[in-house]
Amino acid sequence: MRKLAVFNEKYCAFKCCTYFFVGGLLLAPPTQAESELIASAGKGLGNELMQYRSISASEMAGFSYSYLLSSFSLGDNSLQWWGQGSYSHMRIEHHNEKQQQNILEIKPILRWYPRGELRGGFAEAGAGASYLSQKNFGDIGLSTKLNFALHFAFGYRFSRGHVLSLRYSHFSNARTNTPNPGFDFASLNGHLNF
C-alpha cells in the first residue's frame, strides 16, 4: 500500500511538471529563429544529490543543439522556451574494466532572466526523455534504458549572445520500475549562439 502511495505522489508531481512545460509552450508567443550549439565537459557525481550510488570517477563530454521556441516578458523577468536535443558520452574504469555510456536526450527547457533583458545571469530547468546505451555503469545498475531526463542550470549570457553555463543532469525512470538508483552528472557548457 505504501508503494502505491509513493508512486501516486511521484506520478502527480510528474503530471504537474508536464502540464507546466506543455502549457507554457502552448501559451508562449512565437519568436524569431535563434539556435545554440553547446559543447559540454563534466564528471559523474557521487550520491550526495539524487542518485543512489557514486560514478564520480567517470568523465563526460557531449554536445547539444537548442532551438528557441518562444521568448516573452513577465513583469521585470524575461523567459525563453527552448527545444533541445543532446548527446553525451561517459567513460569510467570500474574494477579494472573500461566502461562507456552513451546518452541521447530530447526535452523542452525554460530559461529565466531575472531582469527585463536577455543578457546577464540566468537559471534554467528542463525535463524530457532520454535513452542510455547501458543499464550498468560503474556501481549503478538501472532497470531501464529509457528514462526521464531532468536538468537544472545557472549561466551567464554575454552581450554578443554567447553563453557559459553550469548544469546538473539527472536521469531516472521515476519509479516506474525498480531498481531506480538514478544517474547524475555535472557539466560546464559553452553555448555558441547563431
Legacy VTK file of the C-alpha trace (Angstrom):
# vtk DataFile Version 3.0
C-alpha trace
ASCII
DATASET POLYDATA
POINTS 194 float
0.000 0.000 0.000
2.872 2.361 0.856
4.483 1.741 -2.558
1.243 2.691 -4.289
1.034 5.952 -2.299
4.646 6.848 -3.199
4.005 6.038 -6.863
0.851 8.204 -6.867
2.775 11.132 -5.309
5.544 10.899 -7.898
3.060 10.432 -10.752
1.150 13.526 -9.593
4.384 15.568 -9.466
5.311 14.313 -12.953
1.851 15.277 -14.288
2.137 18.772 -12.777
5.576 19.286 -14.360
4.286 18.028 -17.702
1.287 20.394 -17.614
3.588 23.293 -16.681
6.004 22.680 -19.566
3.365 21.863 -22.195
1.089 24.731 -21.080
3.987 27.172 -21.144
4.978 26.077 -24.639
1.432 26.375 -25.990
0.676 29.757 -24.386
4.008 31.459 -25.116
4.142 33.727 -28.181
6.340 32.679 -31.138
9.709 34.374 -31.597
12.341 34.904 -34.269
14.670 31.999 -35.033
17.699 31.574 -32.785
19.830 28.495 -32.155
22.649 27.363 -29.895
25.303 24.734 -30.425
26.528 23.636 -26.987
29.783 21.841 -26.130
29.873 20.147 -22.704
32.516 18.601 -20.461
31.998 17.229 -16.977
32.074 14.413 -14.452
29.756 11.876 -12.918
28.539 12.624 -9.414
28.534 10.827 -6.095
25.443 10.003 -4.078
25.107 13.466 -2.496
22.087 14.567 -4.538
19.539 12.309 -6.248
21.448 9.204 -7.345
21.904 6.258 -5.029
25.498 5.212 -5.880
28.643 7.044 -6.991
30.066 7.423 -10.502
32.317 10.345 -9.513
35.336 8.742 -11.236
33.640 8.982 -14.640
34.296 11.646 -17.277
31.718 13.129 -19.624
31.809 15.002 -22.953
28.926 15.913 -25.203
27.148 18.366 -27.432
23.634 19.723 -27.771
21.581 21.662 -30.284
18.960 24.082 -28.935
16.318 25.969 -30.881
14.495 28.985 -29.428
10.754 28.317 -29.489
9.467 31.391 -27.686
10.607 34.477 -25.789
8.423 36.729 -23.624
8.405 39.044 -20.622
6.548 38.584 -17.362
6.812 41.699 -15.224
10.517 42.508 -14.826
11.513 38.959 -15.874
12.395 37.614 -19.305
11.572 33.989 -20.129
12.523 31.756 -23.037
11.329 28.306 -24.116
13.942 26.215 -25.930
13.743 22.783 -27.555
16.944 20.767 -27.073
18.462 17.542 -28.348
21.670 16.252 -26.700
24.277 13.531 -26.981
26.633 12.746 -24.076
29.419 10.174 -23.847
30.694 8.968 -20.467
33.551 6.640 -19.593
34.793 5.074 -16.386
37.253 2.430 -15.287
35.408 0.143 -12.870
37.036 -2.967 -11.339
39.842 -2.760 -13.944
37.305 -2.745 -16.771
36.707 0.222 -19.088
33.003 1.035 -19.423
31.213 3.507 -21.680
27.773 5.078 -21.594
26.066 6.978 -24.438
23.081 9.180 -23.599
20.552 10.697 -26.006
18.078 13.309 -24.728
15.238 15.431 -26.033
13.451 17.998 -23.871
11.900 21.456 -23.613
13.819 23.959 -21.482
12.598 27.061 -19.649
15.264 29.777 -19.218
14.614 32.643 -16.794
16.414 36.010 -16.775
15.572 37.973 -13.598
15.961 41.262 -15.465
13.973 42.688 -18.343
16.721 41.955 -20.867
18.069 38.729 -22.341
21.624 39.013 -21.055
23.488 38.538 -17.811
22.780 35.782 -15.298
20.001 33.243 -15.783
18.613 29.989 -14.410
17.072 27.180 -16.442
15.264 23.883 -15.995
14.468 21.127 -18.469
12.510 17.877 -18.346
12.144 15.295 -21.096
13.079 11.817 -22.285
16.430 10.029 -22.551
17.940 6.795 -23.791
21.023 5.340 -22.039
23.004 2.759 -24.017
23.918 0.656 -20.939
21.884 -0.347 -17.908
25.067 -0.911 -15.862
27.695 1.788 -15.475
30.159 1.831 -12.582
28.289 0.932 -9.390
24.920 1.902 -10.877
22.527 -0.730 -12.203
19.451 0.748 -13.894
16.341 -1.271 -14.672
15.520 0.557 -17.932
17.407 2.142 -20.806
14.572 4.607 -21.495
14.430 7.181 -18.705
13.209 10.639 -17.834
15.803 13.410 -18.152
15.882 16.385 -15.800
18.377 19.228 -15.530
18.951 22.469 -13.657
21.499 25.071 -14.744
22.867 28.508 -13.951
24.598 30.544 -16.590
25.607 33.904 -17.984
24.743 35.323 -21.407
27.263 37.813 -22.796
26.332 40.854 -24.896
27.105 39.053 -28.188
24.728 36.249 -27.245
27.241 33.543 -26.314
26.627 31.718 -23.050
28.528 29.831 -20.334
26.538 27.570 -18.009
26.981 25.023 -15.223
24.454 22.171 -15.362
23.314 19.336 -13.109
21.681 16.462 -15.076
19.640 13.609 -13.598
18.230 10.503 -15.295
15.816 8.013 -13.745
12.675 6.046 -14.533
10.658 7.979 -11.880
9.992 4.735 -10.013
8.039 3.208 -12.883
10.431 0.241 -12.488
12.786 -0.999 -9.778
15.579 -0.577 -9.049
15.724 3.166 -9.680
19.117 4.336 -8.363
19.297 7.391 -10.624
22.166 8.537 -12.790
23.729 12.025 -12.392
26.472 14.177 -13.861
27.540 17.831 -13.771
28.903 19.709 -16.769
30.402 23.020 -17.810
28.877 24.188 -21.093
29.871 26.678 -23.783
26.931 27.857 -25.945
27.644 29.234 -29.433
24.675 31.356 -30.443
23.685 31.735 -34.124
LINES 1 195
194 0 1 2 3 4 5 6 7 8 9 10 11 12 13 14 15 16 17 18 19 20 21 22 23 24 25 26 27 28 29 30 31 32 33 34 35 36 37 38 39 40 41 42 43 44 45 46 47 48 49 50 51 52 53 54 55 56 57 58 59 60 61 62 63 64 65 66 67 68 69 70 71 72 73 74 75 76 77 78 79 80 81 82 83 84 85 86 87 88 89 90 91 92 93 94 95 96 97 98 99 100 101 102 103 104 105 106 107 108 109 110 111 112 113 114 115 116 117 118 119 120 121 122 123 124 125 126 127 128 129 130 131 132 133 134 135 136 137 138 139 140 141 142 143 144 145 146 147 148 149 150 151 152 153 154 155 156 157 158 159 160 161 162 163 164 165 166 167 168 169 170 171 172 173 174 175 176 177 178 179 180 181 182 183 184 185 186 187 188 189 190 191 192 193
